[in-house]
Amino acid sequence: MALTPLVYWAQRHEEIYLRVELTDAQNIDVHVDENVLHFSAQGHGAKGQNEYKFSLEFLLPVKPQVSYKSTQRQVNITVHKIQRGWWEKLTVQERKPVFLAPDFDRWLDESDAEMEIREKEEKRNRLKASRQKEEGFVSLKTVFLIVYNLVQFLGFSWIFVNMTVRLFIIGRDSLYDTFHTISDMMFFCQILASVEVLNAAFGVVKTGVIPTLIQVVGRNFILFIIFGSLEEMHHKPVVFFVFYLWSAIEIFRYPFYMLGCFNTEWKTLTWLRYTVWMPLYPLGVLAEAVAVIQSIPIFDESKLFSIPLTKVIGTSVSFSYFLYIYLVLMFLGKSPHELSLT
């Protein structure tokens, strides 16, 4: 003989909640037929392990679709009212069924339920407004990053293609006038790269500020101080190799970042971005070191950037001492680009 389980109920303006006290329920059958909810299941209830059943004829019409979720300790049932409103009681019977009781864990009176609805609506409105604001920021940020990476890609592509074509057409002579033909575009790209520090500082991209700063300052040190300030360096072949290696790295890095703005990955580009970098990076560091070494005697002779300490030590401190320290740090693995490889 089927037994009746303990059933607890609560309501909102649009739903009825039923909690059936039945442990490890199996073979659950819940359905609504002619406004009557029918429940049956095997489980451990107040009378031990048995088959439990009950029926409830609702006070007002409900939708035939019913949902339930069974947990280890109970079965939770949700029934939707056809017409939104607050019921004085659950069933049409004058007397409440003996197995039915209020679910005080979920019980609210009508005014509290109305307040709950308002709070949920306000929360949804806040989330919606926040999401719209965030989406607007994300869209603006995405457009900015796409344009930035595209401009850098075009700039470094121009450098790479221009140097490659000149090398094939002019030959070795192109190694000696790289600075005069390429430097303006390289100055533009490297000055623009300073934006990457601001991007990291303001959270536009998820990367460290210090590594990005070291990378940008390191390259600009080579470009503006070693090459730009010494006319004697303008005609040296090392300029060609530094510029060529920098541009070869960036023509893969910037389109990789640009595709990331679309949450898209091109596996071939990803492979090139992380594989081509492996030989190019140490070659780039070596070329930068050669440039620094070649500039040292020029700085010693010209006294450019030397620190006058005549009153203290009777002479001036040559800028080349700083360059020696720079070289030591570079070969110890502390190159300006070392911390920004990803």
N, C-alpha and C positions, 0 to 999 in steps of 0.2 A: 504494500500500500504506500502511495506517495505521501510524503510529509510536506509541511509548509515551512519555508525558511523565514528567518527574521528579515524584514525589508524596511529600510529607512529612506525617507524621501525629503526632497527640498525642491524649491521652484525658483525660476526667474521669470521675467515677463514673456520669454519666448521658449523656455525649455522646462522640462521636468527631469529631475535627477533621482534615480533610484539606486540604492546600494544594497545588494543582496549578500547577507552574511553566509558565505559558502566557501569553504576552503578546498583548494585543489579541484575546482569544478571542471567536469568533463561532459561531453555530449550536450552542450548548451544549445537550447532552442528558445529564441526570443522573437516574438512577432506580434503585430497588432492586427486584430481582425474585428471589424465593426466597432471600433473605438474601445476594444477590450484588449489589454496586454496579456499575453499568455507566456509563461516562463516555465521551463523544465530543465533539469540538469542533474547529473550525478555528482555528489560531493560530500564533504564532511561538514554537517551543520549542527544545530542544537541537539539533534537526536542521533549523532554519530554519522557513520558512512551509510548514505541512503540515497534514494531518488527523491528530489524535492520539486514541488510544483506550486504555482499560485497563479491567480488571474485577478486583474484589476480593471474595472470599468470606469473610465475617466469621467470626470464631471462635465467636461466640454470636449469638443472634437479635437483630435490630434492627428498628425500626419502618420500614414501607415509605415513610413520608413523609420526604423529604430536602429540605434547603434549601441554596441556594448563592448566593454573591455574587461577581460578576465585577468585577475592577478592571483597570486598564491593564496590570498586571504579572502577575496571577495569578488563579486561581479558588479561592475558599474554600468548602469544603463542610462541612456539619454533619449528622451522622447521630445519631439518638437510640437508645440502648440500650433494649430492652424491659425488662430487669431491671437494676436499679441494682447496680453492682459494678465491680471492677477486673480488667481482662483482663491475662493474662500476655503475650499477643501479639495482633496484629490479625487475622491470617488463620488459616484452618484448615491451610494448607500447612505442611509440616515446615520447608521453607526459605523464607526471606523473599524476596519478589519483588525482582529486581535494581533495579527503578525506585523501590522504596519505601525511605524513610529516616525516622528520627525528626525531628520538627520541634522543634529545641532552643529556638526562640524561645518555644514554648508548653509545652515538656515539663516535667512535674512527676512526681515519684514519688508513690506512694499516700499517704504520710504528709503530704507537702506539699499534695496535693490536698485531704485532709481538713482541713488547717489553713486552706486557702483557703476551703473551704465554711463553716467556723466564722466566719472573718473576715467573709465576705459576710453570713452570718446575723446576726452582731452589728451590722454596719453597717445592715442592714435594720431591726433592732429599734430601733437608735438613731434612725434616720430616722423610723420609725413613731411612736416616743415623742415626738420633737421635733415631728412634724407634728400629733399629737394635742394636744400642749400649745399649739402655735401656733393650731390651730383653736379650741381652747377660749378662748384670749385674743382671737382675732378675733371669735368669737361674742359674748363679753362686751363687747368694744369696740363691735361693731356695734349691739348692743342699747342700750348707753349713748348712742351718737351718735343713734340713731333717737329715743330718748326725749327727749334734749336738743333736737334740732331740732324735734320735734313740739311740745314745750312752748313754745319760742320762737315757732314759727309760730302757735300758738293765742293766745299773749299779744299779739303784734303784730297779729294778725287782729282780736282784740277791740278793740284801740286804733283800728285803721283803720275798722272797721265802726261803732264807737261814735261816733267823730268825724264820720263821713259822715252817719249818721242824725241826729245833733244839728244838723249844719249845715243839713240839709234841713228839719228840724222847727222849730228855734229861729231859724235864719238867722244874721245877723251877730252877734247877741248871744253865740252859741256861741264866737266867737273870743276873748272876753274871760274866760271861765272854764274854759278848757282845762286849765290847770295843776291846778285843784282837782278836776276830774272825772277826769282821765287820769293824773296824775303818779304815783299809787301803782303802777299797772300798769307804767308806763314805768320807774319806779325798780326794780321787780322784774326786768323784762326786761334792763335794762342792768347791774344787779348780777350777774345770772345770766350775762351775756355775758363776765364775767371768767373763766368756765370755759374759754373759747376760748383764752385765754393759756396756761392749764395744759395744754390739749390739745396745743397746738403745742410747749410745752416738753418734754413727756413723750413726744412722737412719736405721740400718738393720731391726729393728722391731719398730713398732709404739707404744712405751711405754715410760714412763717418766724415766729419768736417776736417779733422786733422789730416787723414790720409789724402783727401782730395786737395787740401791746401798745399801739402808737401809736393804732390805731383805737379800741380800747376806752377808753383813757385820754382820747382826744380827745372822744368823745361824753360820757363821764361828767363831763368838765370843764364842758362846756356845761350838762349836766343838773343837776349838784350845785352847781357854783360860780356859774355865770351865772344859772340859774333858781332853784335850790334855796335859795341863801343870801341872795337879794335878794327881799324880799316885794314890792317895787315892780315886779318883772318878772313877777309871777304873773298880772297882768291884761292883759298886753300881747299883741296879736294874733300877734306873732312866735313865741310859744310854740306856737300852733296850727300854723303853717306848718312849724316844725322837727319837731314830733311827727308831723305828717301825712306829711311827706316821708320821715322815717326809717321809719315803719311801711309806707309804700308800697313802699320798697325791700326790706324784710325779708320781706314776705308772699310774695315770689317767691324770695328767696335761700334761706330755710330749707327749704321743700319741695324745692327743687332739690338741696340737700345731702342731704336725707332719702332721696330716690330714689337718690342716688349710693351710699347704704349698701346698697341692693339690687342694685347694678350695673345699674340701669335708667335709661333716659333717656326723658323725654317731650319731644319736640321742641318742642311749643308752649311748655312751661314754660321750656325752655332759651332759646328765642327771646325770651320775655318777660323772663327773668332778665338777659340781656345787652343787650336793646334798651331796655326801660323804664328801666334804670339810666342810660342815656346822658343823657337830659334831667334825671332826678331828682337825680343826683349833684351837678352844678353848682348846681342850684336849692337843694339842701340846704346846700351850702357857703355860698351867698349868704345863706340864711336864718340860718345860724350866725353869719356875719359881722355881719349886722344886729343880732342879739341881743347880740354882744360890743360893738358900737358904742353901742347903747342903754344898756348897763350901765356904760359908762365914767364918765359924769357921776354916776351913783349911787354908784359906788365912791369917786370923788373927794370927794363930799359926806359919805359915811358913814365914810370912812377905814378901811373894812373891809379886812382883810388887808394894810394898809399896814405897812411895815417901819420901826420907830422907829430913827433914826440921829441923835438929837439931840446926843449927845456928839461925834459925828464931823463932821457937816455942819450941825448946828444945826436940822435938820428931819427929817421922815419921808419915806420913798420910797413914793409912792402905788402901789397895785396896778395902777392904770391903765397904768403904764409897761410892765408885763408884757403887758397886753392889747394895747397897740400893737405890741409885738414879735410877739405871736401873730397879729395881723391881717396884718402884713407877711409872715410865713412862710406864712400861708394863701393870700395872693394871689400869692406866688411859686411856688405849686404844691406847697408842703410841708404841706398840710393834714393833720391827724391821721388822715384816712381815705385819703390819697393812695396810701399804699403797700400798701393791702389791698383792691384792687378786684376781684380775680378770684374 
